[in-house]
Amino acid sequence: MSDITITRLNEEAVTDAHWRAYFAMFEELRRRYGAISLLADWQHLKRRVMVRAKEDPLHRCSVFCENGRPTGWIELAVRWGGGPESPSSVSYDVSHAEAPQWYISAAGAELARMLTEQGKRRAHCMTQSNRMSDVARAWGGDELNGIDRYRLYRDRVDETVIDRWLAEGTSRNPDLRLQFFSRVPEEHINRYCELYVRFIAEMPTDHDDGLPVTFNRDDLGQRESLNRKQNAQLYTCALVDNDGVMVGYSNAYISVDCPRDVFQALTGVIGEYRGRGAAKWLKAALYRKVCEDFPGMETMYTDMRAVNEPIQVVNRQMGYVLENQGHEFLIERTAVERAVELSDGSGPEQR
């Protein structure tokens, strides 16, 4: 029987030797299962967790060791926007082809504990593999949407496609211009937040999650402050009209310390400018800008709902390839607690 221990990184003194072992775990997950790791080294991991804990008192992160070896983790953070009723955001993984029962039980107990400490009744998650979808189902999670993860390999990109989209974007949209920034300028903040809410609300969905969609300048300010302190940037390529009003944007999250993998986040254009190649223009321009500023970038990856066929078509034309499939879940704390009670796991020992 495995000996399972748990370390709560927000609460305990952790030695550098432990941080090295935790970083090795994330690297193993990246190599074996294609998990995304935006970490340069163990010091980067330590700094990221410590900064997040200081900036967000509700942030929680725990690591599970199996027979003395770090094997799994779980992290809970407050979602940006949505107000006090918004669920927290949970991420997790374990280095097994199929999650063992001890992990389902132990991580479930941690999730319930974390939600209780945060004063939250549910968590939202987007898994990047069927392995981790099975864990959410075991916790009684409500499945909302299929999630597809696509990856763009820089050394395989057909640059003629990028060039064509840039040229067509300029010729078909003479009334628009591109603007790049890593921090949203004051004159665009309110409009940026307004468009974020609009684009999220318009996103195709199999099942409406009923979650409140809000995002304001305070939310944006907190996110940008955390990014700066973690040496990360949210690169944005925006489209503005002749009056200087933003009508669309595409952005990418970049860990400056480890720009190997870049997360392509939200891309959206308001209705009256669709059908003119504007989304392709944005994505091509953002890709080219990231390549210029971060020559060490190897891949861009993006997660999207499987039902969102329009943007999937654009991504495939750009060269993105389907890499993994997961799901979007809402997980009630009471459902997790019931699942843990019904399991036969005895729970981990806290280190």
C-alpha positions in Angstrom: 0.0 0.0 0.0 1.3 3.4 -0.9 2.5 5.9 1.8 0.8 9.2 0.9 1.8 12.5 2.4 0.7 16.0 1.6 2.5 19.4 1.7 0.4 22.6 1.7 2.7 25.1 0.1 0.9 28.2 1.4 1.2 27.1 5.0 4.5 25.3 5.5 8.2 26.0 5.3 9.5 24.1 2.3 13.2 23.4 1.7 14.9 24.1 -1.6 15.4 20.3 -2.0 11.6 19.9 -1.9 11.1 22.7 -4.5 13.6 20.9 -6.8 11.6 17.7 -6.4 8.3 19.5 -7.1 9.7 21.0 -10.2 10.9 17.6 -11.4 7.3 16.4 -10.9 5.9 19.1 -13.2 8.6 18.3 -15.8 7.6 14.6 -15.7 4.0 15.5 -16.3 5.0 17.7 -19.2 7.1 14.9 -20.8 4.7 12.0 -20.1 1.3 13.5 -20.6 1.9 16.8 -22.5 1.0 18.9 -19.5 1.8 22.6 -19.9 4.5 23.8 -17.6 5.4 27.5 -17.8 8.3 27.0 -15.4 11.9 27.7 -16.1 13.4 25.9 -13.0 12.6 25.2 -9.4 13.4 28.8 -8.3 10.8 30.0 -10.8 8.2 27.6 -9.3 9.1 28.7 -5.8 8.8 32.4 -6.7 5.5 31.9 -8.5 3.8 30.1 -5.6 5.2 32.6 -3.0 4.1 35.7 -5.0 0.7 34.2 -5.6 0.3 33.4 -1.9 1.2 36.9 -0.9 -0.9 38.7 -3.5 -4.0 36.4 -3.1 -4.7 35.3 0.5 -7.3 32.8 -0.8 -4.9 31.0 -3.1 -4.1 27.4 -2.1 -1.7 24.8 -3.5 -0.9 21.4 -2.3 1.5 18.6 -3.4 1.0 14.9 -2.8 4.0 12.5 -2.4 3.7 8.8 -3.0 6.3 6.8 -1.1 8.3 10.0 -0.6 8.2 11.1 -4.3 6.1 14.1 -5.5 3.5 12.6 -7.7 0.4 14.9 -7.8 -0.8 18.4 -7.1 -3.9 20.6 -6.8 -4.3 24.4 -6.9 -7.3 26.5 -6.1 -7.5 30.2 -7.0 -10.2 32.8 -7.2 -11.4 33.4 -10.8 -11.0 36.8 -12.3 -14.4 38.6 -12.4 -17.7 37.1 -11.6 -18.2 38.8 -8.2 -18.5 37.0 -4.8 -20.8 34.3 -6.2 -18.3 33.2 -8.8 -16.7 29.8 -8.3 -13.1 29.3 -7.6 -10.8 27.9 -10.4 -9.3 24.5 -9.7 -6.3 22.8 -11.5 -4.8 19.5 -10.7 -2.9 16.5 -12.1 -1.2 13.3 -11.1 1.6 11.4 -12.7 -0.3 8.2 -13.4 -1.9 7.0 -16.7 -5.1 6.5 -14.7 -5.6 8.5 -11.5 -5.3 6.1 -8.5 -8.1 6.0 -5.9 -5.8 7.5 -3.3 -5.3 10.6 -5.4 -9.0 11.0 -6.1 -9.8 10.7 -2.4 -6.9 12.9 -1.1 -7.2 15.6 -3.7 -10.9 15.6 -3.3 -10.5 16.1 0.4 -8.1 19.0 -0.2 -10.5 20.6 -2.7 -13.3 20.5 -0.2 -11.1 21.9 2.5 -9.8 24.7 0.2 -13.3 25.7 -0.8 -14.4 25.8 2.8 -11.5 28.1 3.7 -12.3 30.3 0.8 -16.0 30.5 1.7 -16.9 29.1 -1.7 -19.4 26.5 -2.5 -18.2 25.3 -5.9 -15.2 25.2 -8.2 -14.9 25.5 -12.0 -12.3 23.5 -13.9 -11.2 22.9 -17.5 -9.4 19.6 -17.7 -6.9 19.1 -20.5 -7.2 15.3 -20.7 -9.7 12.5 -20.2 -7.5 11.3 -17.4 -8.3 14.3 -15.3 -11.9 14.5 -16.5 -12.4 11.1 -14.9 -11.2 12.7 -11.6 -13.8 15.5 -11.8 -16.5 12.9 -12.6 -15.5 10.9 -9.5 -15.9 14.1 -7.5 -19.5 14.4 -8.8 -18.7 17.3 -11.1 -21.4 18.5 -13.6 -20.0 18.2 -17.1 -20.7 21.4 -19.2 -18.6 21.3 -22.4 -16.0 19.4 -24.2 -12.6 21.2 -24.3 -10.1 20.8 -27.1 -6.5 21.7 -26.6 -4.6 22.7 -29.8 -0.9 23.4 -30.1 1.0 25.4 -32.8 4.6 24.3 -33.3 6.7 27.2 -34.4 9.0 25.1 -36.5 6.1 23.7 -38.5 4.2 26.9 -39.2 3.6 27.8 -42.8 4.7 31.4 -42.7 3.1 32.1 -46.1 -0.3 31.6 -44.4 0.7 34.2 -41.7 1.9 36.6 -44.4 -1.4 36.2 -46.4 -3.6 36.8 -43.4 -1.6 39.9 -42.5 -1.9 41.3 -46.0 -5.6 40.4 -46.3 -6.4 41.9 -42.9 -4.9 45.2 -44.0 -6.6 45.3 -47.4 -10.1 44.2 -46.2 -10.2 46.4 -43.2 -8.9 49.9 -44.3 -10.9 51.5 -41.5 -9.1 49.5 -38.8 -5.5 49.4 -37.4 -3.6 47.2 -35.1 -2.3 48.2 -31.7 0.0 46.1 -29.5 0.4 46.4 -25.7 1.5 44.3 -22.7 -0.5 46.4 -20.3 -3.9 47.8 -21.3 -3.6 51.6 -21.8 -5.9 53.8 -19.7 -7.9 54.9 -22.7 -8.8 51.3 -23.5 -9.4 49.8 -20.0 -13.2 50.3 -19.9 -13.7 49.1 -23.5 -11.4 46.1 -23.0 -13.4 45.0 -20.0 -16.7 45.5 -21.8 -15.5 43.4 -24.8 -14.2 40.7 -22.5 -17.6 40.2 -21.0 -19.3 40.4 -24.4 -17.0 37.8 -26.0 -17.3 35.4 -23.1 -21.1 35.7 -23.2 -21.2 35.1 -27.0 -19.0 32.0 -26.9 -20.7 28.9 -28.2 -21.6 26.4 -25.5 -23.3 23.0 -25.1 -24.5 23.8 -21.6 -24.9 27.3 -20.2 -23.1 27.2 -16.9 -25.2 30.0 -15.5 -22.1 31.7 -14.1 -22.0 35.4 -13.7 -19.8 37.1 -16.3 -18.4 40.4 -15.0 -15.0 42.0 -15.5 -14.0 45.5 -14.5 -11.0 47.7 -14.2 -10.3 46.5 -10.6 -10.2 42.9 -11.9 -7.9 43.9 -14.7 -5.6 45.8 -12.4 -5.3 42.9 -10.0 -4.5 40.5 -12.8 -1.9 42.9 -14.3 -0.3 43.5 -10.9 0.0 39.7 -10.3 1.5 39.2 -13.8 4.2 41.9 -13.2 5.2 40.4 -9.9 5.4 36.9 -11.5 7.4 38.3 -14.4 4.6 37.4 -16.8 2.8 39.4 -19.5 -0.5 39.3 -21.2 0.4 40.4 -24.8 -2.6 41.9 -26.6 -3.1 42.7 -30.2 -6.1 45.0 -30.5 -8.1 46.3 -33.5 -9.2 49.9 -33.2 -11.3 52.0 -35.6 -10.7 55.5 -36.9 -12.1 57.0 -33.7 -9.7 55.0 -31.6 -12.4 52.6 -30.3 -11.3 49.0 -29.7 -13.5 46.6 -31.8 -11.6 43.4 -31.1 -8.5 41.8 -29.7 -6.4 38.7 -29.3 -4.1 38.0 -26.4 -1.5 35.6 -25.2 -0.1 34.8 -21.7 3.7 34.7 -21.6 5.9 33.6 -18.8 9.0 35.8 -19.4 11.2 33.5 -17.5 10.1 30.5 -19.6 8.6 31.6 -22.9 8.9 28.1 -24.4 5.2 27.6 -24.4 2.8 30.5 -24.8 -0.9 30.4 -24.0 -3.1 31.9 -26.8 -6.0 33.2 -24.8 -9.1 35.0 -26.0 -9.7 36.2 -29.6 -12.9 38.2 -30.4 -14.2 40.8 -32.8 -17.5 42.6 -32.5 -20.3 41.5 -34.8 -20.2 44.3 -37.4 -16.6 43.6 -38.2 -16.9 39.8 -38.6 -16.6 38.1 -42.0 -13.7 40.4 -43.0 -10.8 38.2 -41.9 -10.3 40.3 -38.7 -9.8 37.3 -36.4 -7.2 35.8 -38.7 -5.5 39.2 -38.9 -5.4 39.5 -35.1 -4.1 35.9 -34.5 -1.4 36.2 -37.3 -0.2 39.6 -36.0 -0.1 38.4 -32.4 1.8 35.3 -33.4 4.4 37.3 -35.4 4.8 39.8 -32.6 5.4 37.1 -30.0 8.0 35.4 -32.3 9.9 38.6 -32.7 9.9 39.5 -29.0 10.5 36.0 -27.7 12.8 34.0 -30.0 12.8 31.2 -27.5 9.1 30.5 -28.0 8.6 27.0 -29.4 4.9 26.5 -29.2 1.6 28.3 -28.7 -1.3 26.4 -27.3 -5.0 27.2 -26.8 -8.0 25.7 -25.1 -11.5 26.0 -26.6 -14.9 24.5 -26.3 -15.3 21.7 -28.7 -18.6 23.2 -30.0 -16.9 26.4 -31.0 -16.3 25.3 -34.6 -15.7 28.8 -36.2 -12.5 29.4 -34.2 -11.5 25.8 -34.5 -11.5 26.2 -38.2 -9.3 29.3 -38.0 -6.9 27.6 -35.7 -6.5 24.5 -37.9 -6.0 26.7 -41.0 -3.2 28.5 -39.0 -1.5 25.2 -38.3 -2.7 24.3 -34.8 -3.1 20.6 -34.2 -5.4 18.9 -31.8 -3.3 17.5 -28.9 -5.7 16.6 -26.1 -9.3 16.6 -25.2 -10.8 17.3 -21.8 -14.0 18.9 -20.4 -15.4 21.9 -18.5 -16.9 21.1 -15.1 -18.7 22.8 -12.2 -17.9 20.9 -9.0 -20.0 21.5 -5.9 -18.2 21.3 -2.6 -21.0 19.1 -1.1 -20.6 16.7 -4.0 -16.9 16.4 -3.4 -17.5 15.8 0.3 -19.9 13.0 -0.4 -17.5 11.4 -2.9 -14.7 11.5 -0.3 -16.9 10.0 2.4 -17.9 7.1 0.1 -14.3 6.4 -0.9 -12.3 3.8 1.0 -9.2 5.9 1.1 -7.8 6.7 4.6 -6.4 10.1 3.5 -2.9 11.4 3.4 -0.7 12.3 6.3 0.2 16.0 6.4 3.9 16.6 6.3 
